[in-house]
Amino acid sequence: MAGTENYTEQAIAAASIDDMTGWRAYKLGVVTNLSNPKALVFFGAVFAQFIRPDMSTTWTVAVAVILVAMSVTWISTFALIVRAASRWIAHHSAGIVSGLIFAVLGFIMVVEGAIELFG
């Protein structure tokens, strides 16, 4: 019965992804990024390098705004690139090509692992 519940949850999640609006996806991305401890550590480290104790509040806020703008620009650009790539990969021929690439890479990894293990 647990497997059926998991399948149902997956179906509900897939349906909600198809119905997701751009604004809802954006809010989900912001919450995900803000709750990511690695992102918090990264921004803390980067922010600390540009802030000095003798800086005014205006400059501190300006640096923070620039960091946020750069982050939003990067994440938005990445999302648009991934969206375009996913449309390309969605085609049947693209699936075959990417499947062959992964198969070749997997074969190379197996051969290299066998050589290292036995040779």
Long-range contacts (C-beta under 8 A, 24 or more apart in sequence): 29-75, 29-79, 33-71, 33-75, 43-67, 43-71
